Amino acid sequence: MIDPAQQSRTYEVRTYGCQMNVHDSERLSGLLEDAGYVRADGGEQADLVVFNTCAVRENADNKLYGNLSHLAPIKRERPGMQIAVGGCLAQKDRGTVVKKAPWVDVVFGTHNIGSLPTLLERARHNEKAEVEIKEALDAFPSTLPARRESAYAGWVSISVGCNNTCTFCIVPSLRGKEVDRRPGDILAEVHALVDQGVSEVTLLGQNVNAYGVNFADPDLPRDKGAFADLLRACGRIEGLERVRFTSPHPAEFTDDVIDAMAETPNICPQLHMPLQSGSDTVLKDMRRSYRSTKFLGILDRVRERIPHAAITTDIIVGFPGETEEDFQATLDVVEKARFSSAFTFQYSIRPGTPAADLPDQVPKQVVQERYDRLIALQERITLEENRKQVGRRVELLVALGEGRKDAATKRMSGRARDGRLVHFAGSTDIRPGDVVEVEITGAAPHHLVADGGVLSHRRTRAGDNVEASITPVTAPVGVGLGLPPVGRPAPAVEPAATGCSTC
Ligand code: SF4
């Protein structure tokens, strides 16, 4: 039984960066709840604040230290409060975090998120900061419990790490070499989510097409067809209505995956295929081993088999050495590719990446001017492609929090099977997690509109769960790699025994 004093310790996890981090935060929440913490209500100051950081976004470190400084006086006034910093920036900065912010209690890395409760307990007991950064995976994150954020859509990690060495990317040095989960463990987790009402699952990996190169289970041989097989196996799960995946890699994307997508009804007609640059010279400097012709060939083959597929991408503008001619090559590929949308980034130096030391960094104003041209082109294409949707009848999974202006416009929002965001005229009996059909009546560059009313409405178990504020919890799945024991937190420390933990 949980001691009431322990039960009262509340936590908050603040997440920065990519889906990988969002999902890791679900694991952190699951771990903390398993250890007896309860989630703090919105607006309430938690007894424990965990920062799950990102090292990719610009100014990530300034933002983190700004937020930590904001918490310092609060912590001084609140005996027993703890602060933990994990994720990619913690992995990169290590001991620097407690040097710059000595009131932080725990620093943990990307390979040992399972250690958090133990480190918190140790920091409390020893009254000093605990910094534990590992170079290799301590436990597959999926061997940890997870408190899910959504009642209707779930992330399922299929691998961690990446064997590529893209020169702009810090991920390989912070997340390590790729390790793949056993297919049976992945499918068990998908089943567990579906059993709790989840209808959409996104399979998550830094490079999903490499899935099968290095299973964590040494008895499983390398299997190049493993990802396509996994998609087909997801297709056999009763009640699983939508399957997405991110991110694929153009160099390793194979036709068996296209076949699996086309032949498996619950795999969504959506593909996020990162281009990064349309210039073969820049791709070479980025150490991306495909070329623009191969990239466009993949898109042609996908559209041949899945004509209504919405294809999105990532593009970096102003990579070191990028000439006007190189940039023009990117514009040419974008024009031909007809992406439904693109995540566009201005290159800026990320310390610790190979590209940070390359000569010929492109001046900021040149990058900005190219970026503006790319945005204008992509917005034109997105709008043209969205206009083609007008008049189509689409199925939406009603979403929570996707329409910032819904209250003002009196609309609801949902995602079509191809991932497009649709704002629609709904009604009070429709809940997030339910499924509706609508006809598209209008198009804008970043969304579609359906103002003609709902053509059909299916109430779902996910909708019931949203209404009842129930989100799934998944138990550990798979074999651990050797975890430190996880204990329940000690009760809040008496004032006399505290003081900011220092290194
Ligand atoms: S494929 Fe490249 S960009 Fe993606 S995680 Fe691996 S190294 Fe980074």
Boltz pocket constraint, residues with backbone or C-beta under 6 A from the ligand:
constraints:
  - pocket:
      binder: B
      contacts: [[A, 162], [A, 163], [A, 164], [A, 165], [A, 166], [A, 169], [A, 170], [A, 171], [A, 172], [A, 206], [A, 207], [A, 249]]
      max_distance: 6.0
